Amino acid sequence: MTESDIGMWSDKTMKATSKKVDDFLADIAGGRVTVESAFEYREHGGIRIALPQVPTKMGLKKAANMLIAQAEAEEATYEYNLQIKCRPGDGAFAFNKVFKELYGMTAIGKEIRGFFGSQPPELKYVQTSPTERVQVPFGMLAFPPWGAQFHLSAYMDSDYGLSFNVHVLAKKKYERQVQGLLTLVEQYVRQHSLYRNKAMRGVVAGEEPEFYNPYEVNRHTVVYSQPVYEALVDQIWGLIECADLIRQSNDGYEVKDKETGETVLDEHGNPVVEKTHIRIGNNVLLHGENGTGKTLAAAITGQFCLEHDWTFVEARWDENLPMVLRFVEKVGSPAVVVIEDVENLFTRTNAMKELLNEFDGMRTKGFDLMLLMTSNHVGELPKSMLGGHRIDHTIYVSDLDTEGVERLVNVLVPASQREELDYEQLHSAYEGFTPSWIVRNLDDVGKHSIIRTKKIGQPHSTEDFVRAAHALRPAWTLHQEATDRPVKPALETLLSNLMREAIEHHWVDLSGEVGETSDILVRD
């Protein structure tokens, strides 16, 4: 520790502030009584030392020796360690934030010297949003007022994944202050995680989650058929939007008279209270063809999450999903977890069942959690997953009806650029087209308008839309006839199912030495 480092903390005002903060941290950790000590520090009563009334129980010499031993013990250096199940950047940010709020500045970065040379003080970049990041101290830090060293590092937790560790070297006399500081850091992470109420993906893939902006999708230009839109509102978006009201209703509410609006009283004059049992968390499956808007619905869900204090996590089916859930649980806010192409989960035995059991376990703890899944091949999902409380609701995201086509065209083509259109003709021309194909086709309408009128800037007619749709039809047909998932021969499918069943319900015992005389026993 250099003289300049010590000088940063040598000002009288700084020392006074530091003393007040030290006392506060000691109180946080549980008072002013030293651990494993026979001596009690008192706030009042002068400097008198109290001894037993009977001298034979503790004479002056014995008391003096104990005081000397205690003084030496308090000057000894002790190790303290705190492991927090949060990402290292989240923990380092919390440590820096708490330190600055307490002392007005952070601990001092310290050079690490090793066999292969020295490592300069580390500053870690921590992403706090899709567009913002901050620098926080990491690695070895020094705190001159305590003569303490803090080492901020990462460790791998088998249940949670990459986590945060604080290792402290400090004199025993500062034990309460150290414990108080570590308590505040842990509380800060739990209450103000960088990842609370954020939209993220890859939460277990790297050192830190990847933020992304769901508002890159303009939800006002995304159109569904009316039944699909209502289902999305009722089973996903509306639940997020009205979660606080649902919680209030579940906790109990006073019944009001329908005519007067006054609170209804029982025979004892107490308000009549009723409760509901509405479940906020749903397991919802969105299925349908490519291009119908399932991924867009997920992005819009992310927007509702950000607007109503929920956390939104997009997970890949091949990620460590239990670790994804542990991450979400530690962030602490209500959350939506999205898994796209969920049918791929069923290639791993019991993976989906175990995932849903984990969700049920988190909800049992009172955690508001919604699982949103998408699939282009719903036929590959087992029947057992589509009923009961495994998948609560399925929404078939279908092609647009006539009203949907009208809304989509009106949203994407300004009124000044179109004549009065025959939407029935447009719906017929777009038959079978998913919304993504219609959006793609609208870019060509202007071309047909110019060809028809031999002018620019003319309003598009029904004929322009229809001709553009007819021109796209061959490409759409070719796309429909292609497949991206080879169909297994019936015999191969049968053998695969039999083999899977055998593996799940039997085990193989190889007895004897490997060779021609080995016995193979298959047992239930």
Helices and strands as residue ranges (DSSP letters): H 3-8, H 12-28, G 55-57, H 60-75, E 77-84, H 88-103, E 108-109, E 112-114, E 117-119, E 122-127, E 133-143, G 144-146, E 148-157, E 161-171, G 172-174, H 175-192, E 199-201, E 210-211, G 214-216, G 219-221, H 226-232, I 233-237, H 238-241, H 243-251, E 253-254, E 273-274, E 283-287, H 294-307, E 311-315, H 321-331, E 335-339, G 342-347, H 351-364, E 369-375, G 378-380, G 383-386, E 393-396, H 402-412, G 415-417, H 423-429, H 435-453, H 462-481, H 490-505, E 507-511, E 519-523
